[in-house]
Amino acid sequence: MTATADEATPVRMRIRVRPKFSLLSNALASILLSTAPLFAVAYWFASSRGGVEVVVFANLVVLVAGLSLLWRQLRIFSAVTDDELLGNGIFTHVQRVPLSQIRHAYLVPTYVGAAPDPVAQFLVTGADGRRLFRMRGSFWHDHDLFALAEALPVPLEVIAEPMTMRDFFRTYPGSAYWFENRRPLQVAIVAVALLVALAVAVWIMGLLGLPVRFL
Protein backbone atom coordinates (compact mmCIF):
# COMPACT_ATOMS: atom_id res chain seq x y z
CA MET A 1 0.00 0.00 0.00
CA THR A 2 1.43 3.38 -1.03
CA ALA A 3 1.29 6.19 1.55
CA THR A 4 -0.47 9.36 0.44
CA ALA A 5 0.85 12.90 0.93
CA ASP A 6 -1.86 13.60 3.49
CA GLU A 7 -0.72 10.88 5.87
CA ALA A 8 1.23 12.21 8.83
CA THR A 9 4.76 10.93 9.22
CA PRO A 10 5.23 9.54 12.73
CA VAL A 11 7.75 11.37 14.91
CA ARG A 12 10.36 9.10 16.47
CA MET A 13 11.29 10.04 20.02
CA ARG A 14 14.95 9.47 20.81
CA ILE A 15 14.30 10.13 24.49
CA ARG A 16 11.48 11.50 26.63
CA VAL A 17 11.78 12.39 30.33
CA ARG A 18 9.43 13.66 33.00
CA PRO A 19 9.99 15.72 36.18
CA LYS A 20 10.78 14.22 39.55
CA PHE A 21 7.81 12.26 40.89
CA SER A 22 8.39 13.80 44.32
CA LEU A 23 7.17 17.12 42.94
CA LEU A 24 3.75 15.61 42.32
CA SER A 25 3.49 14.02 45.75
CA ASN A 26 4.73 17.21 47.44
CA ALA A 27 2.19 19.29 45.53
CA LEU A 28 -0.65 16.98 46.55
CA ALA A 29 0.48 16.99 50.18
CA SER A 30 0.76 20.78 50.17
CA ILE A 31 -2.78 21.19 48.88
CA LEU A 32 -4.20 18.81 51.47
CA LEU A 33 -2.19 20.12 54.41
CA SER A 34 -2.80 23.78 53.64
CA THR A 35 -6.54 23.60 52.95
CA ALA A 36 -7.81 20.81 55.23
CA PRO A 37 -7.44 22.69 58.56
CA LEU A 38 -8.93 25.88 57.12
CA PHE A 39 -12.00 24.18 55.72
CA ALA A 40 -12.39 21.97 58.79
CA VAL A 41 -12.79 25.10 60.90
CA ALA A 42 -15.06 26.70 58.29
CA TYR A 43 -17.33 23.64 58.21
CA TRP A 44 -17.46 23.58 62.01
CA PHE A 45 -18.57 27.21 62.22
CA ALA A 46 -20.97 26.90 59.28
CA SER A 47 -22.70 23.86 60.76
CA SER A 48 -23.98 25.95 63.67
CA ARG A 49 -24.26 29.40 62.07
CA GLY A 50 -25.41 28.50 58.56
CA GLY A 51 -23.64 28.96 55.25
CA VAL A 52 -22.48 25.40 54.71
CA GLU A 53 -23.24 25.70 51.00
CA VAL A 54 -20.85 28.67 50.75
CA VAL A 55 -18.04 26.68 52.37
CA VAL A 56 -18.75 23.72 50.09
CA PHE A 57 -18.58 26.00 47.04
CA ALA A 58 -15.28 27.54 48.19
CA ASN A 59 -13.90 24.08 48.95
CA LEU A 60 -14.83 22.85 45.50
CA VAL A 61 -13.20 25.85 43.84
CA VAL A 62 -9.94 25.21 45.71
CA LEU A 63 -10.13 21.48 44.98
CA VAL A 64 -10.73 22.01 41.26
CA ALA A 65 -7.86 24.52 41.09
CA GLY A 66 -5.54 22.08 42.87
CA LEU A 67 -6.52 19.15 40.66
CA SER A 68 -6.03 21.33 37.57
CA LEU A 69 -2.48 22.12 38.67
CA LEU A 70 -1.81 18.44 39.31
CA TRP A 71 -3.19 17.55 35.87
CA ARG A 72 -0.92 20.13 34.27
CA GLN A 73 2.05 18.78 36.21
CA LEU A 74 1.37 15.27 34.92
CA ARG A 75 1.63 16.62 31.35
CA ILE A 76 5.08 18.18 31.77
CA PHE A 77 7.84 16.53 29.74
CA SER A 78 11.01 17.15 27.76
CA ALA A 79 12.06 15.13 24.75
CA VAL A 80 14.41 14.89 21.79
CA THR A 81 13.11 13.68 18.44
CA ASP A 82 14.94 13.24 15.16
CA ASP A 83 14.42 16.93 14.42
CA GLU A 84 13.61 18.83 17.61
CA LEU A 85 14.27 19.41 21.27
CA LEU A 86 10.94 20.08 22.90
CA GLY A 87 9.28 20.41 26.26
CA ASN A 88 6.75 22.35 28.30
CA GLY A 89 6.19 23.81 31.74
CA ILE A 90 3.24 23.79 34.09
CA PHE A 91 1.99 27.14 32.73
CA THR A 92 3.53 27.09 29.25
CA HIS A 93 2.81 25.46 25.92
CA VAL A 94 5.23 23.05 24.27
CA GLN A 95 8.42 24.82 23.21
CA ARG A 96 10.09 23.42 20.09
CA VAL A 97 13.73 23.98 19.17
CA PRO A 98 15.00 22.60 15.84
CA LEU A 99 18.18 20.61 16.38
CA SER A 100 19.75 22.50 13.49
CA GLN A 101 19.64 25.72 15.53
CA ILE A 102 21.49 24.31 18.56
CA ARG A 103 25.14 25.32 18.86
CA HIS A 104 26.02 24.73 22.52
CA ALA A 105 24.78 22.69 25.48
CA TYR A 106 25.90 23.36 29.04
CA LEU A 107 25.39 21.67 32.38
CA VAL A 108 26.14 24.23 35.06
CA PRO A 109 26.00 23.58 38.84
CA THR A 110 24.47 26.56 40.66
CA TYR A 111 23.62 27.55 44.21
CA VAL A 112 19.90 28.28 44.40
CA GLY A 113 18.81 30.34 47.38
CA ALA A 114 20.26 29.16 50.68
CA ALA A 115 20.52 25.49 49.66
CA PRO A 116 24.00 24.11 50.49
CA ASP A 117 24.09 21.66 47.56
CA PRO A 118 24.40 22.91 43.96
CA VAL A 119 21.55 22.44 41.51
CA ALA A 120 22.24 21.66 37.85
CA GLN A 121 21.12 24.05 35.12
CA PHE A 122 20.83 22.48 31.67
CA LEU A 123 21.18 25.27 29.10
CA VAL A 124 20.98 25.04 25.31
CA THR A 125 22.00 28.07 23.24
CA GLY A 126 22.01 29.09 19.59
CA ALA A 127 24.55 30.81 17.37
CA ASP A 128 24.05 34.15 19.16
CA GLY A 129 24.67 32.61 22.58
CA ARG A 130 21.13 33.27 23.77
CA ARG A 131 18.93 30.69 25.49
CA LEU A 132 16.96 28.34 23.28
CA PHE A 133 16.02 25.86 26.01
CA ARG A 134 16.68 25.50 29.72
CA MET A 135 15.85 22.95 32.40
CA ARG A 136 16.37 23.44 36.13
CA GLY A 137 17.72 20.53 38.15
CA SER A 138 15.34 21.38 40.98
CA PHE A 139 12.61 19.72 38.92
CA TRP A 140 14.53 17.11 36.88
CA HIS A 141 16.83 14.21 37.68
CA ASP A 142 20.47 14.78 36.77
CA HIS A 143 20.66 11.50 34.84
CA ASP A 144 17.71 12.62 32.69
CA LEU A 145 19.49 15.90 31.90
CA PHE A 146 22.60 13.96 30.83
CA ALA A 147 20.46 11.62 28.71
CA LEU A 148 18.81 14.54 26.90
CA ALA A 149 22.19 16.17 26.30
CA GLU A 150 23.59 12.97 24.79
CA ALA A 151 20.74 12.95 22.27
CA LEU A 152 21.63 16.43 20.98
CA PRO A 153 23.86 17.00 17.92
CA VAL A 154 26.41 19.03 19.94
CA PRO A 155 28.79 17.95 22.71
CA LEU A 156 27.81 18.74 26.30
CA GLU A 157 30.07 21.13 28.18
CA VAL A 158 30.01 20.32 31.90
CA ILE A 159 31.08 23.17 34.16
CA ALA A 160 32.97 21.83 37.18
CA GLU A 161 32.89 24.83 39.53
CA PRO A 162 29.48 25.75 41.03
CA MET A 163 28.39 29.37 40.75
CA THR A 164 25.65 31.54 42.18
CA MET A 165 22.53 32.20 40.13
CA ARG A 166 23.60 35.83 39.75
CA ASP A 167 26.89 34.70 38.20
CA PHE A 168 25.01 32.18 36.05
CA PHE A 169 22.79 34.89 34.57
CA ARG A 170 25.83 37.12 34.07
CA THR A 171 27.87 34.38 32.41
CA TYR A 172 25.01 33.26 30.16
CA PRO A 173 23.03 36.40 29.17
CA GLY A 174 19.42 35.79 28.28
CA SER A 175 19.23 32.51 30.19
CA ALA A 176 16.88 33.87 32.87
CA TYR A 177 13.14 33.34 32.64
CA TRP A 178 10.94 36.44 32.82
CA PHE A 179 10.35 36.01 36.57
CA GLU A 180 13.98 35.33 37.53
CA ASN A 181 16.67 37.81 38.54
CA ARG A 182 13.99 40.41 39.25
CA ARG A 183 13.69 40.79 43.02
CA PRO A 184 11.06 43.61 43.00
CA LEU A 185 8.80 41.53 40.72
CA GLN A 186 9.15 38.46 42.95
CA VAL A 187 8.31 40.49 46.06
CA ALA A 188 5.28 42.00 44.30
CA ILE A 189 3.97 38.56 43.25
CA VAL A 190 4.28 37.23 46.81
CA ALA A 191 2.58 40.33 48.22
CA VAL A 192 -0.33 40.07 45.77
CA ALA A 193 -0.76 36.36 46.53
CA LEU A 194 -0.90 37.06 50.28
CA LEU A 195 -3.43 39.87 49.77
CA VAL A 196 -5.64 37.62 47.64
CA ALA A 197 -5.50 34.86 50.26
CA LEU A 198 -6.38 37.39 52.99
CA ALA A 199 -9.27 38.78 50.94
CA VAL A 200 -10.69 35.28 50.39
CA ALA A 201 -10.41 34.49 54.11
CA VAL A 202 -12.16 37.74 55.06
CA TRP A 203 -14.89 37.07 52.48
CA ILE A 204 -15.58 33.60 53.86
CA MET A 205 -15.62 34.90 57.44
CA GLY A 206 -18.02 37.65 56.44
CA LEU A 207 -20.39 35.20 54.79
CA LEU A 208 -20.35 33.06 57.92
CA GLY A 209 -21.03 36.04 60.17
CA LEU A 210 -17.72 35.71 61.97
CA PRO A 211 -16.06 38.81 63.47
CA VAL A 212 -13.10 40.08 61.47
CA ARG A 213 -10.46 41.61 63.68
CA PHE A 214 -6.92 42.65 62.85
CA LEU A 215 -4.39 43.20 65.60
Number of C-alpha atoms within 10 A of each C-alpha: 3 4 8 7 7 6 7 8 8 6 10 10 13 16 16 16 18 17 20 14 13 10 15 16 11 11 16 15 11 13 15 13 11 10 13 13 11 12 15 12 11 21 21 12 18 21 13 10 12 15 17 17 12 16 21 15 11 15 18 12 12 14 15 12 13 17 15 12 16 17 13 15 20 14 13 18 17 22 19 25 17 14 16 20 26 18 23 18 16 14 10 10 10 13 14 17 18 14 19 12 14 21 17 20 24 18 24 21 22 23 18 16 9 6 9 8 11 18 22 25 22 24 23 26 20 17 11 7 15 15 20 22 19 18 18 17 21 15 15 22 16 16 10 18 20 14 16 19 22 15 18 23 14 15 13 19 14 14 13 9 9 16 18 14 19 14 13 18 16 12 11 14 12 14 21 17 11 9 11 13 13 11 10 9 13 12 11 11 13 11 12 11 12 12 12 12 12 12 12 13 14 16 14 17 17 12 13 21 14 14 9 10 6 4 2
